[in-house]
Amino acid sequence: MATVTDRLVGFCLVAFSLLLFVYYTFWIVILPFIDSNYGIHQYFLPREFAVIIPVVAGLVLLLFIGIFIMVMMWKSRKPAQKSD
């Protein structure tokens, strides 16, 4: 059974993901149809970051996955046996 801390962390992760999804969706899908002189545009980054941020995040994720696999393979390596 999950403890209270586990549930709180899970709830926070889900809430953060939902907030990020709503922000990104509004930024990409709805904001282009709103006139640029409205004040809502000040709360969002320029549109070119809509591509740059996910690409960089994906590359960092692939880097960490590769490092993790490399460390696990290195730790599980058996020492070479000497043949006398």
Helices and strands as residue ranges (DSSP letters): H 4-25, I 26-30, G 31-33, G 39-43, H 49-75
